[in-house]
Amino acid sequence: MHPVKDIIDNIQGKKPWLKKRNKLWYKVRKIFLKDNCTCAVCGGNKKIEVHHIKPFYLFPELELDINNLITLCENKKYGVNCHLLFGHLGDYKKYNINVINDVKIWKDKLQYK
């Protein structure tokens, strides 16, 4: 468990206060990052986060499902926090139901920059 990270996530609105992570979450996250170690949007490899496509507080049964995960960064490559912008539409209390499509569109745009 990482209680400090959990508290920071709570304060930023990334995780509701009353929802507890499955004890296997950190292991699943580590394994997922081994195979998905760069941001799906910009390709950055610093300050990467594993983002739930369908948020676990609404879909707790998908918390550990690797098909519900995508890697997004917070390193502001190109001046953008990909996790905040694409995963949460600029507000950690929201979620983007179109995150997969948005990532594909913007990845293609950034490759031609």
DOPAMAR-963793 format. One line per field, with one value per atom (N, C-alpha, C): residue number from 1; residue in one letter; atom name; z, x, y. Coordinates in Angstrom, 3 decimals. Layout:
BEGIN
num c(NUM, ...)
residuo c(A, ...)
atomo c(CA, ...)
zz c(Z, ...)
xx c(X, ...)
yy c(Y, ...)
This chain:
BEGIN
num c(1, 1, 1, 2, 2, 2, 3, 3, 3, 4, 4, 4, 5, 5, 5, 6, 6, 6, 7, 7, 7, 8, 8, 8, 9, 9, 9, 10, 10, 10, 11, 11, 11, 12, 12, 12, 13, 13, 13, 14, 14, 14, 15, 15, 15, 16, 16, 16, 17, 17, 17, 18, 18, 18, 19, 19, 19, 20, 20, 20, 21, 21, 21, 22, 22, 22, 23, 23, 23, 24, 24, 24, 25, 25, 25, 26, 26, 26, 27, 27, 27, 28, 28, 28, 29, 29, 29, 30, 30, 30, 31, 31, 31, 32, 32, 32, 33, 33, 33, 34, 34, 34, 35, 35, 35, 36, 36, 36, 37, 37, 37, 38, 38, 38, 39, 39, 39, 40, 40, 40, 41, 41, 41, 42, 42, 42, 43, 43, 43, 44, 44, 44, 45, 45, 45, 46, 46, 46, 47, 47, 47, 48, 48, 48, 49, 49, 49, 50, 50, 50, 51, 51, 51, 52, 52, 52, 53, 53, 53, 54, 54, 54, 55, 55, 55, 56, 56, 56, 57, 57, 57, 58, 58, 58, 59, 59, 59, 60, 60, 60, 61, 61, 61, 62, 62, 62, 63, 63, 63, 64, 64, 64, 65, 65, 65, 66, 66, 66, 67, 67, 67, 68, 68, 68, 69, 69, 69, 70, 70, 70, 71, 71, 71, 72, 72, 72, 73, 73, 73, 74, 74, 74, 75, 75, 75, 76, 76, 76, 77, 77, 77, 78, 78, 78, 79, 79, 79, 80, 80, 80, 81, 81, 81, 82, 82, 82, 83, 83, 83, 84, 84, 84, 85, 85, 85, 86, 86, 86, 87, 87, 87, 88, 88, 88, 89, 89, 89, 90, 90, 90, 91, 91, 91, 92, 92, 92, 93, 93, 93, 94, 94, 94, 95, 95, 95, 96, 96, 96, 97, 97, 97, 98, 98, 98, 99, 99, 99, 100, 100, 100, 101, 101, 101, 102, 102, 102, 103, 103, 103, 104, 104, 104, 105, 105, 105, 106, 106, 106, 107, 107, 107, 108, 108, 108, 109, 109, 109, 110, 110, 110, 111, 111, 111, 112, 112, 112, 113, 113, 113)
residuo c(M, M, M, H, H, H, P, P, P, V, V, V, K, K, K, D, D, D, I, I, I, I, I, I, D, D, D, N, N, N, I, I, I, Q, Q, Q, G, G, G, K, K, K, K, K, K, P, P, P, W, W, W, L, L, L, K, K, K, K, K, K, R, R, R, N, N, N, K, K, K, L, L, L, W, W, W, Y, Y, Y, K, K, K, V, V, V, R, R, R, K, K, K, I, I, I, F, F, F, L, L, L, K, K, K, D, D, D, N, N, N, C, C, C, T, T, T, C, C, C, A, A, A, V, V, V, C, C, C, G, G, G, G, G, G, N, N, N, K, K, K, K, K, K, I, I, I, E, E, E, V, V, V, H, H, H, H, H, H, I, I, I, K, K, K, P, P, P, F, F, F, Y, Y, Y, L, L, L, F, F, F, P, P, P, E, E, E, L, L, L, E, E, E, L, L, L, D, D, D, I, I, I, N, N, N, N, N, N, L, L, L, I, I, I, T, T, T, L, L, L, C, C, C, E, E, E, N, N, N, K, K, K, K, K, K, Y, Y, Y, G, G, G, V, V, V, N, N, N, C, C, C, H, H, H, L, L, L, L, L, L, F, F, F, G, G, G, H, H, H, L, L, L, G, G, G, D, D, D, Y, Y, Y, K, K, K, K, K, K, Y, Y, Y, N, N, N, I, I, I, N, N, N, V, V, V, I, I, I, N, N, N, D, D, D, V, V, V, K, K, K, I, I, I, W, W, W, K, K, K, D, D, D, K, K, K, L, L, L, Q, Q, Q, Y, Y, Y, K, K, K)
atomo c(N, CA, C, N, CA, C, N, CA, C, N, CA, C, N, CA, C, N, CA, C, N, CA, C, N, CA, C, N, CA, C, N, CA, C, N, CA, C, N, CA, C, N, CA, C, N, CA, C, N, CA, C, N, CA, C, N, CA, C, N, CA, C, N, CA, C, N, CA, C, N, CA, C, N, CA, C, N, CA, C, N, CA, C, N, CA, C, N, CA, C, N, CA, C, N, CA, C, N, CA, C, N, CA, C, N, CA, C, N, CA, C, N, CA, C, N, CA, C, N, CA, C, N, CA, C, N, CA, C, N, CA, C, N, CA, C, N, CA, C, N, CA, C, N, CA, C, N, CA, C, N, CA, C, N, CA, C, N, CA, C, N, CA, C, N, CA, C, N, CA, C, N, CA, C, N, CA, C, N, CA, C, N, CA, C, N, CA, C, N, CA, C, N, CA, C, N, CA, C, N, CA, C, N, CA, C, N, CA, C, N, CA, C, N, CA, C, N, CA, C, N, CA, C, N, CA, C, N, CA, C, N, CA, C, N, CA, C, N, CA, C, N, CA, C, N, CA, C, N, CA, C, N, CA, C, N, CA, C, N, CA, C, N, CA, C, N, CA, C, N, CA, C, N, CA, C, N, CA, C, N, CA, C, N, CA, C, N, CA, C, N, CA, C, N, CA, C, N, CA, C, N, CA, C, N, CA, C, N, CA, C, N, CA, C, N, CA, C, N, CA, C, N, CA, C, N, CA, C, N, CA, C, N, CA, C, N, CA, C, N, CA, C, N, CA, C, N, CA, C, N, CA, C, N, CA, C, N, CA, C, N, CA, C, N, CA, C, N, CA, C, N, CA, C, N, CA, C, N, CA, C, N, CA, C, N, CA, C, N, CA, C, N, CA, C)
zz c(0.000, 0.000, 0.000, -0.585, -0.637, -0.064, 1.257, 1.863, 1.480, 1.311, 0.932, -0.457, -1.408, -2.766, -2.739, -1.913, -1.800, -1.300, -0.315, 0.226, -0.838, -1.564, -2.638, -3.713, -4.100, -5.095, -4.604, -3.327, -2.758, -2.850, -2.455, -2.458, -3.870, -4.841, -6.226, -6.883, -6.219, -6.782, -7.700, -7.725, -8.586, -8.022, -6.732, -6.086, -5.001, -5.020, -3.956, -2.589, -1.560, -0.210, 0.299, -0.012, 0.589, -0.178, -1.330, -2.115, -1.753, -1.487, -1.160, -2.337, -2.623, -3.684, -3.267, -4.248, -4.035, -3.637, -2.736, -2.278, -3.396, -4.506, -5.649, -6.637, -6.428, -7.386, -7.689, -6.677, -6.914, -7.677, -7.473, -8.230, -9.697, -9.926, -11.292, -11.995, -11.294, -11.854, -12.287, -11.441, -11.738, -12.963, -13.030, -14.174, -15.454, -15.366, -16.534, -17.038, -16.126, -16.528, -17.171, -16.849, -17.497, -19.005, -19.399, -20.824, -21.483, -20.683, -21.185, -20.476, -20.752, -19.969, -20.546, -21.581, -22.138, -22.275, -22.263, -22.388, -23.752, -23.725, -24.954, -25.894, -25.384, -26.214, -26.781, -25.891, -26.334, -26.334, -25.812, -25.777, -24.645, -23.774, -22.647, -21.679, -20.989, -20.043, -18.634, -18.362, -17.032, -16.430, -15.141, -14.404, -15.050, -15.362, -15.995, -14.941, -15.333, -14.476, -15.221, -14.480, -15.048, -14.820, -15.902, -15.858, -16.136, -15.331, -15.588, -16.636, -17.709, -18.770, -18.220, -17.581, -16.818, -15.358, -14.678, -13.330, -12.342, -11.466, -10.562, -9.531, -9.239, -8.271, -8.858, -10.186, -10.842, -11.305, -11.618, -12.117, -11.304, -10.029, -9.175, -9.669, -10.395, -10.922, -12.007, -12.565, -13.622, -13.111, -11.805, -11.256, -11.651, -11.672, -11.955, -13.380, -14.204, -15.586, -16.469, -16.988, -17.794, -19.075, -19.519, -20.696, -20.378, -19.106, -18.671, -18.284, -18.643, -18.249, -19.465, -19.271, -20.300, -19.572, -20.155, -19.553, -20.088, -19.166, -19.497, -18.578, -19.065, -18.261, -17.658, -16.701, -16.076, -16.192, -17.166, -17.251, -18.095, -18.683, -19.452, -20.681, -21.318, -22.601, -23.577, -24.396, -25.295, -24.496, -23.190, -22.357, -21.895, -22.035, -21.717, -20.667, -19.664, -18.707, -19.318, -19.985, -20.730, -19.824, -18.628, -17.697, -17.352, -17.003, -16.633, -17.834, -18.953, -20.113, -20.796, -21.143, -21.911, -21.028, -19.869, -18.984, -18.200, -17.871, -16.984, -17.510, -18.764, -19.387, -18.591, -18.002, -17.289, -15.836, -15.333, -13.938, -13.426, -12.414, -11.921, -11.379, -11.163, -10.687, -11.837, -13.066, -14.262, -14.894, -15.836, -16.641, -18.082, -18.982, -20.416, -20.980, -21.354, -21.896, -23.276, -23.908, -25.236, -25.192, -24.056, -23.887, -24.943, -25.281, -26.268, -27.619, -28.088, -29.380, -29.348, -28.262, -28.147, -28.167, -27.482, -27.464, -28.876, -29.615, -30.985, -31.874, -31.787, -32.607, -32.291, -31.003, -30.618, -30.784, -30.626, -30.876, -32.334, -33.233, -34.655, -34.948, -34.334, -34.546, -34.042, -32.891, -32.316, -33.093, -33.745, -34.539, -35.752, -36.218, -37.401, -37.048, -35.768, -35.317, -35.862)
xx c(0.830, 0.000, 0.879, 0.390, 1.092, 0.162, 0.081, -0.892, -0.695, 0.541, 0.761, 0.203, 0.474, -0.062, -1.590, -2.169, -3.630, -4.193, -3.553, -4.018, -3.923, -2.808, -2.645, -3.708, -3.932, -4.967, -6.343, -6.643, -7.915, -8.066, -7.046, -7.092, -7.276, -6.595, -6.699, -8.007, -8.747, -10.005, -9.840, -8.657, -8.418, -9.100, -9.372, -9.960, -10.913, -12.157, -13.083, -12.599, -12.874, -12.390, -12.850, -14.044, -14.590, -14.256, -13.668, -13.327, -11.939, -11.822, -10.515, -10.023, -8.746, -8.127, -8.060, -8.208, -7.992, -6.537, -6.273, -4.893, -3.967, -4.516, -3.702, -3.431, -4.047, -3.926, -2.478, -1.665, -0.289, 0.531, 0.226, 0.900, 0.450, -0.839, -1.377, -0.815, -0.775, -0.255, 1.200, 2.012, 3.426, 3.606, 2.847, 2.920, 2.471, 1.386, 0.885, 1.927, 2.587, 3.588, 4.820, 5.108, 6.240, 6.019, 4.799, 4.483, 3.981, 3.590, 3.006, 3.680, 4.958, 5.780, 5.864, 5.110, 5.094, 3.656, 3.507, 2.192, 1.581, 0.329, -0.361, -0.588, -0.520, -0.730, 0.587, 1.499, 2.700, 3.972, 3.895, 5.071, 6.031, 5.669, 6.528, 6.694, 7.824, 8.067, 8.372, 8.042, 8.227, 6.864, 6.758, 5.509, 4.319, 4.488, 3.399, 2.437, 1.190, 0.124, -0.666, -1.152, -2.064, -3.468, -4.155, -5.489, -6.542, -7.599, -8.737, -9.637, -9.880, -10.739, -12.152, -12.678, -13.926, -13.497, -13.784, -13.250, -13.689, -12.768, -13.053, -14.121, -14.339, -15.389, -16.780, -16.897, -18.165, -18.234, -17.074, -16.989, -15.952, -16.205, -15.193, -14.783, -15.661, -15.344, -14.272, -13.989, -12.983, -11.663, -11.536, -10.333, -9.056, -9.057, -7.855, -7.816, -8.778, -8.863, -7.901, -6.871, -5.875, -6.470, -7.615, -8.281, -8.963, -9.023, -9.623, -8.548, -7.312, -6.209, -5.516, -4.992, -4.211, -3.159, -1.997, -0.931, -0.994, -1.079, -1.084, -0.090, 0.538, 1.570, 1.068, 1.842, 1.590, 2.820, 3.689, 4.959, 4.888, 3.754, 3.527, 4.421, 4.723, 5.408, 4.477, 5.004, 4.224, 3.333, 3.608, 2.828, 1.495, 1.307, 0.016, 0.188, -0.664, -0.761, -1.757, -1.256, -2.114, -3.126, -2.704, -3.614, -4.794, -4.503, -5.559, -6.436, -5.812, -6.569, -7.363, -6.703, -7.369, -8.143, -7.598, -8.270, -9.409, -9.288, -10.266, -10.844, -10.613, -11.173, -10.879, -9.667, -9.237, -9.660, -10.377, -10.850, -10.829, -9.987, -9.849, -11.142, -12.159, -13.442, -14.326, -13.845, -14.575, -13.825, -14.460, -13.758, -14.230, -13.352, -13.580, -14.014, -15.277, -15.761, -15.169, -14.592, -13.991, -12.473, -11.887, -10.439, -9.672, -10.107, -9.395, -9.364, -10.502, -10.550, -9.761, -9.891, -9.154, -7.646, -7.204, -5.776, -5.284, -6.031, -5.632, -5.530, -6.525, -6.543, -5.338, -5.112, -4.035, -2.655, -2.545, -1.251, -0.856, -1.808, -1.536, -1.174, -1.858, -1.563, -0.161, 0.207, 1.517, 2.660, 2.396, 3.451, 3.819, 2.915, 3.180, 3.577, 3.824, 4.206, 5.571)
yy c(-1.184, 0.000, 1.253, 2.292, 3.572, 4.648, 4.774, 5.684, 7.146, 7.600, 8.998, 9.255, 8.358, 8.508, 8.483, 7.610, 7.554, 8.880, 9.488, 10.770, 11.853, 11.899, 12.893, 12.682, 11.423, 11.123, 11.575, 11.365, 11.802, 13.310, 14.039, 15.497, 16.041, 15.438, 15.902, 15.464, 14.605, 14.132, 12.947, 12.339, 11.176, 9.929, 9.939, 8.778, 9.257, 8.809, 9.206, 8.712, 9.476, 9.163, 7.809, 7.399, 6.185, 4.909, 5.037, 3.855, 3.377, 2.092, 1.520, 0.700, 0.854, 0.074, -1.387, -2.241, -3.660, -3.850, -4.776, -4.972, -5.429, -5.906, -6.328, -5.189, -4.010, -2.917, -2.543, -2.382, -1.920, -2.955, -4.221, -5.278, -5.259, -5.137, -5.066, -3.827, -2.695, -1.458, -1.629, -2.237, -2.446, -3.340, -4.404, -5.329, -4.609, -3.848, -3.120, -2.132, -1.422, -0.425, -1.053, -2.302, -2.977, -3.057, -3.375, -3.545, -2.262, -1.288, -0.041, 1.122, 1.311, 2.238, 3.649, 3.932, 5.287, 5.775, 7.080, 7.695, 7.336, 6.936, 6.551, 7.728, 8.949, 10.132, 10.646, 11.036, 11.752, 10.901, 9.694, 8.833, 9.147, 10.086, 10.438, 9.272, 9.254, 8.163, 8.666, 9.920, 10.490, 10.795, 10.632, 10.894, 10.182, 8.916, 8.173, 7.625, 7.563, 7.074, 6.014, 5.049, 4.074, 4.621, 4.869, 5.472, 4.403, 4.404, 3.514, 4.160, 3.472, 3.976, 4.191, 3.171, 3.291, 3.370, 4.492, 4.699, 3.626, 3.259, 2.159, 2.503, 3.765, 4.098, 3.899, 3.879, 3.568, 2.116, 1.548, 0.181, -0.596, -0.843, -1.482, -2.862, -3.519, -4.851, -4.799, -3.626, -3.462, -2.897, -2.701, -2.070, -2.792, -4.115, -4.889, -5.440, -5.075, -5.561, -4.761, -5.414, -4.696, -4.108, -4.619, -4.058, -2.727, -2.379, -1.124, -0.102, -0.361, 0.514, 1.124, 2.318, 2.992, 3.844, 3.962, 4.759, 6.189, 7.127, 8.551, 9.256, 10.307, 10.978, 12.285, 12.747, 14.050, 14.935, 14.645, 15.375, 16.643, 16.922, 18.147, 18.277, 17.136, 17.170, 17.901, 18.745, 19.608, 20.569, 20.731, 21.636, 21.071, 19.766, 19.151, 18.054, 18.056, 16.958, 15.974, 14.948, 14.015, 13.314, 12.941, 12.265, 13.168, 14.405, 15.347, 15.708, 16.061, 16.525, 15.416, 14.335, 13.277, 12.304, 11.991, 11.041, 11.645, 12.954, 13.573, 14.883, 15.204, 16.400, 17.675, 17.709, 18.906, 18.987, 17.985, 17.995, 16.560, 16.295, 14.924, 14.340, 15.155, 14.637, 14.163, 14.329, 13.875, 12.716, 12.074, 11.078, 11.178, 10.770, 10.895, 9.551, 9.446, 8.172, 7.884, 8.902, 8.747, 8.748, 8.412, 8.534, 7.729, 6.546, 5.715, 6.410, 6.899, 7.595, 8.892, 9.650, 10.909, 10.670, 9.637, 9.299, 8.989, 8.203, 7.850, 9.095, 9.945, 11.160, 12.046, 12.313, 13.224, 12.613, 11.311, 10.658, 10.858, 10.656, 10.865, 12.327, 13.263, 14.675, 15.026, 14.508, 14.819, 14.177, 13.063, 12.410, 13.243, 14.071, 14.880, 16.298, 16.541, 17.872, 18.262)
